[in-house]
Amino acid sequence: MKRAIIVLLSMYCCISCDVVQQDKDRVKKEVHTLLVNWHQAATEANFENYFGAMDSLSVFIGTAAEEVWTKAQFQVFSKPYFDKGKAWSFHALDRNVYVNDTGNFVWFDELLETWMGTCRGSGVLEKTGAVWKIKQYVLSVPIPNEDIQAVIAIKNKKDALFVEKYQQSFFKVRK
């Protein structure tokens, strides 16, 4: 009898693990499709589809230090590009998607081919009901390790001005 219970429990665990993995694989495919379509919407300058994939409270973080935009701010910044019929064109070279245990929250990173060369995108999506929405997206420009000193030298002057400006405003807010 003990042996039968152990065998049944083992089978149950194996089946449960397989179902969980299948669910996570399905979620990864859904997210991959959403991101491919999102990037395609920018390529096609489809403002509604692009911003429709973003949550109302989403944040887009761009490559420049000051580029931390709410969805509304990013829409204002982006609208002229979309109106001209050419926003930007990002094509994923590689993407990793990670899924939480309940399958309603994911985070990802992707390597992108862009007009800036290779970039990295990363973000967070949440599923509410049957709909996935981008909560946060971060675009960055990876720098090869052997080139970092040259990039630091180029950035030093502007970084100093940026840090001074933001330290002043940060301390005003904190008081």
C-alpha positions, 0 to 999 in steps of 0.5 A: 500500500505504501508503495502504491501511494508513493508511486501515485504521488510521484506520478501526480508531481510529474504531471503537475510539473509538466502542466506548470511548464506547459503553462509557462511555455504558453505565457512565454509565447504570448509575451513573445508575440505581444513584443514582436507586434509592439515593435512592428507597430513602431516600424509601421508607425501604428500609434494606437497599436503601439501605445495600446500594448502599454498599461495606462500607468506604464513607464518607458525609460530611454537611453538618455539619463533624463528619459523616464517617461510616463505613458502620456509623456512618451506619447507626446514625445513620440507622436510627431515621429508616428505622424510622419509615418516612420517611428523606429524599427527595432528587431529582436535578435534574442529574447529571454522571458521569465514567468512568475508562478501564477503566470500573470507577471513576466519580466524579460530582456532582449537584444535588439537590432536598431538604428543605434546598433545593438541595443538591449530592451528589458521590461515587465508585463502584467496580465489582467484578465486575458490581456497582457500590458507592458508596465515598464520598458527600459531601452539601453545601449550596451557598451563593449567592455573594451570601449567603456573608458572611451565612453566614460570620457565622452560622457563625463562633462554632460554627466556632471551637469546632469548629476548636479541638476538632479541632485538639486531637484532630488534634495528639494523633493526630499526636504 
